[in-house]
Amino acid sequence: MHPSVRVLDLGCGRAASSIFLRREFGVQVWATDLWFSVSENIERIRDAGVEDGVFPIHADARSLPFAAEFFDAIVCIDSFYYYGTDDLYLNYLARFVKPGGAVGIAGAGLVREIEGPLPEHLREWWTQDLWCLHSAAWWRQHWERTDILDIELCDTMAEGWRLWLDWHKVIAPDNASEIKALEADRGSYLGYVRLVGRRNGRTKLADHVVSLPAKYTKRPLLRREE
């Protein structure tokens, strides 16, 4: 890692992870998020003394304003499950990292897939949007079948559920239903998933089509009467 390395921090939230990457590794970071204000994030970045290397961007993960192969690495912490379960998304995202560059995600997930009815101890907390949570094995299969990335790491963090629980007790202590679910589950289903892959360059990415080119040819709208 050297100062010329460019990193996309996708779904960076309040840019804490971007600030960490700049401070610890000296890399240039594009702190990209849809929900959090870039004006707020730039103030936080300035206060952290890393304005020269962390650049806040407001963008949707499905409509990124970057050139192809602009980044040396892409990281995504606690947001990839919101959009990355789309079968076509990795093909879109991978175009922004150079061949040989890494894509790494980490976030809340499942130790094992939920087969059948939802476990009783999760029912109070679970909502329909939480079906985006998956196991490390699910993510591996989701990525490997595309042959876009060579998987270098895929696991569930040991005691990851405890870290998830500790975070909530400090940051969101009012979220009683999630805390209760984590305490009841104790790592049976809920955990913290990590996955790292490297773009291999051997698989040609499909074009990302946002609109179809059109050429107007003037024709009569109605048939002429004979």
Phi, psi and omega per residue, in radians:
M1 nan 2.238 3.130
H2 -2.448 2.914 -3.000
P3 -1.024 -0.387 -3.123
S4 -1.443 -0.139 3.130
V5 -1.179 2.314 3.140
R6 -1.896 2.216 -3.080
V7 -2.132 2.304 2.970
L8 -1.638 2.058 3.050
D9 -1.743 1.675 -2.981
L10 -1.546 2.218 -3.070
G11 1.221 0.835 -2.977
C12 -1.334 -0.177 -3.111
G13 1.118 -2.142 -3.127
R14 -1.560 0.313 2.986
A15 1.253 0.253 3.120
A16 -1.089 -0.715 3.137
S17 -1.177 -0.610 3.111
S18 -1.152 -0.751 3.094
I19 -1.082 -0.745 3.110
F20 -1.044 -0.820 -3.118
L21 -1.067 -0.716 3.130
R22 -1.167 -0.803 -3.105
R23 -1.158 -0.764 -3.024
E24 -1.405 -0.601 -3.007
F25 -2.104 -0.151 3.098
G26 1.251 0.266 -3.100
V27 -1.466 2.853 3.024
Q28 -1.533 2.316 -3.030
V29 -2.223 2.279 3.014
W30 -1.727 1.798 -3.047
A31 -1.464 1.730 -2.937
T32 -1.945 2.224 -3.131
D33 -2.684 2.661 3.119
L34 -1.658 -0.639 -2.961
W35 -1.537 -0.553 -3.013
F36 -1.751 2.523 -3.045
S37 -1.185 2.292 3.064
V38 -1.205 -0.509 3.117
S39 -1.161 -0.689 3.057
E40 -1.193 -0.758 -3.096
N41 -1.115 -0.659 -3.132
I42 -1.151 -0.576 3.072
E43 -1.135 -0.740 3.120
R44 -1.137 -0.705 3.134
I45 -1.128 -0.720 3.100
R46 -1.120 -0.777 3.139
D47 -1.077 -0.513 3.127
A48 -1.438 -0.123 3.097
G49 1.327 0.456 -3.088
V50 -2.180 0.464 -3.106
E51 -1.071 -0.438 -3.117
D52 -1.302 -0.185 -3.059
G53 -2.405 0.048 3.096
V54 -2.193 2.153 -3.000
F55 -2.114 1.912 -3.098
P56 -1.297 2.351 -3.118
I57 -2.277 2.345 3.018
H58 -1.728 2.003 -3.106
A59 -2.801 2.661 3.011
D60 -1.440 2.431 -3.133
A61 -1.061 -0.358 3.136
R62 -1.662 0.019 3.140
S63 -2.553 1.229 -3.028
L64 -1.504 2.399 -3.026
P65 -1.621 0.745 -3.047
F66 -2.083 2.724 3.079
A67 -1.308 2.692 3.083
A68 -1.059 2.436 3.078
E69 1.019 0.561 3.140
F70 -1.348 -0.532 -3.006
F71 -1.815 2.630 3.020
D72 -1.537 -0.404 -3.141
A73 -2.739 2.668 3.042
I74 -2.213 2.272 3.058
V75 -2.157 2.622 -3.131
C76 -2.599 2.029 -3.084
I77 -2.032 2.093 3.045
D78 1.046 0.630 2.988
S79 -2.582 -0.222 -2.993
F80 -1.084 -0.550 -3.106
Y81 -1.159 -0.286 3.124
Y82 -1.252 -0.451 -3.071
Y83 -2.399 -0.355 -3.018
G84 -1.353 -0.140 3.096
T85 -1.322 -0.263 3.064
D86 -1.012 2.233 -3.101
D87 -1.038 -0.442 -3.071
L88 -1.691 -0.082 -2.959
Y89 -1.229 -0.713 -3.110
L90 -1.081 -0.664 3.076
N91 -1.039 -0.635 3.093
Y92 -1.263 -0.878 -3.039
L93 -1.138 -0.690 -3.016
A94 -1.079 -0.400 -3.117
R95 -1.137 -0.354 -3.089
F96 -1.500 -0.154 3.118
V97 -1.922 2.500 -3.123
K98 -1.181 2.629 2.972
P99 -0.952 2.307 -3.036
G100 1.626 -0.224 3.112
G101 -1.400 2.769 -3.047
A102 -1.790 2.586 2.979
V103 -2.140 2.113 -3.111
G104 -2.239 2.361 3.088
I105 -2.222 2.642 3.041
A106 -2.605 2.483 3.130
G107 3.049 3.016 3.080
A108 -1.000 2.467 -3.129
G109 -2.883 -2.743 -3.107
L110 -2.016 2.514 3.008
V111 -1.242 -0.648 3.096
R112 -2.571 2.660 3.140
E113 -1.148 2.563 3.090
I114 -1.500 1.939 3.113
E115 -1.808 2.245 -3.131
G116 1.470 -2.729 -3.076
P117 -1.092 2.640 3.092
L118 -1.128 2.314 3.101
P119 -0.964 2.459 -3.031
E120 -1.004 -0.687 -3.054
H121 -1.247 -0.165 3.114
L122 -1.776 -0.137 -2.978
R123 -1.108 -0.663 -3.101
E124 -1.138 -0.618 -3.086
W125 -1.566 -0.632 -2.949
W126 -1.167 2.307 3.028
T127 -2.153 2.934 -3.026
Q128 -1.059 -0.570 -3.123
D129 -1.199 -0.277 -3.123
L130 -1.342 -0.097 3.045
W131 -1.212 -0.078 3.026
C132 -1.342 -0.199 3.106
L133 -1.337 2.377 -3.113
H134 -2.478 2.957 -3.132
S135 -1.487 2.891 3.077
A136 -1.043 -0.704 3.135
A137 -1.084 -0.687 3.101
W138 -1.100 -0.795 -3.134
W139 -1.119 -0.693 3.110
R140 -1.023 -0.856 -3.130
Q141 -1.112 -0.660 -3.131
H142 -1.079 -0.675 3.134
W143 -1.499 -0.748 -3.019
E144 -1.088 -0.625 -3.067
R145 -1.152 -0.341 3.112
T146 -1.387 -0.414 -3.067
D147 1.018 0.477 3.086
I148 -1.516 -0.645 -3.123
L149 -2.087 2.542 2.921
D150 -1.611 2.112 -3.058
I151 -1.325 2.197 3.138
E152 -1.864 -0.435 3.130
L153 -2.620 2.359 3.066
C154 -2.701 1.911 -3.116
D155 -2.764 3.026 2.984
T156 -1.923 2.171 -3.076
M157 -1.049 2.348 3.052
A158 -1.047 2.275 -3.127
E159 1.026 0.438 3.140
G160 -1.044 -0.574 3.131
W161 -1.112 -0.572 3.110
R162 -1.179 -0.691 3.102
L163 -1.137 -0.702 3.069
W164 -1.041 -0.809 3.138
L165 -1.136 -0.791 3.133
D166 -1.049 -0.717 3.129
W167 -1.039 -0.790 -3.115
H168 -1.137 -0.683 -3.126
K169 -1.135 -0.500 -3.141
V170 -1.554 -0.809 -2.994
I171 -1.599 -0.661 -3.063
A172 -2.359 1.074 -3.073
P173 -1.132 -0.293 3.130
D174 -1.400 -0.180 -3.136
N175 -1.413 1.230 -3.000
A176 -1.120 -0.643 -3.074
S177 -1.174 -0.667 3.124
E178 -1.256 -0.719 3.093
I179 -1.064 -0.767 3.126
K180 -1.086 -0.725 3.135
A181 -1.119 -0.763 3.125
L182 -1.121 -0.727 3.137
E183 -1.163 -0.632 3.132
A184 -1.312 -0.631 -3.071
D185 -1.334 -0.745 3.088
R186 0.897 0.756 3.056
G187 1.450 0.160 3.094
S188 -1.217 -0.793 3.080
Y189 -2.097 -0.665 -3.014
L190 -1.542 2.346 -3.134
G191 -2.771 -2.935 -3.107
Y192 -2.188 2.118 -2.960
V193 -1.835 2.489 3.082
R194 -2.277 2.500 3.137
L195 -2.630 2.287 3.096
V196 -2.299 2.267 3.056
G197 -2.320 2.753 -3.137
R198 -2.111 2.260 -3.127
R199 -1.102 2.117 -3.019
N200 -1.510 -0.363 3.091
G201 1.420 -0.165 -3.111
R202 -1.485 -0.314 -3.129
T203 -1.764 2.137 3.117
K204 -1.308 2.217 3.136
L205 -1.331 2.415 3.072
A206 -1.200 2.529 3.111
D207 -1.041 2.444 3.072
H208 -1.561 1.842 -3.050
V209 -1.587 2.097 3.081
V210 -1.908 -0.354 3.056
S211 -2.791 2.781 -3.140
L212 -1.747 2.306 3.078
P213 -1.131 2.502 -3.099
A214 -2.393 2.422 3.050
K215 -2.151 2.140 -3.080
Y216 -1.421 2.236 3.025
T217 -2.018 2.109 -3.088
K218 -1.219 2.187 3.111
R219 -2.422 2.691 3.073
P220 -1.156 2.421 -3.130
L221 -1.334 -0.489 -3.138
L222 -2.144 2.598 3.054
R223 -1.179 2.448 3.087
R224 -1.277 2.420 3.092
E225 -1.331 2.342 3.125
E226 -1.334 nan nan
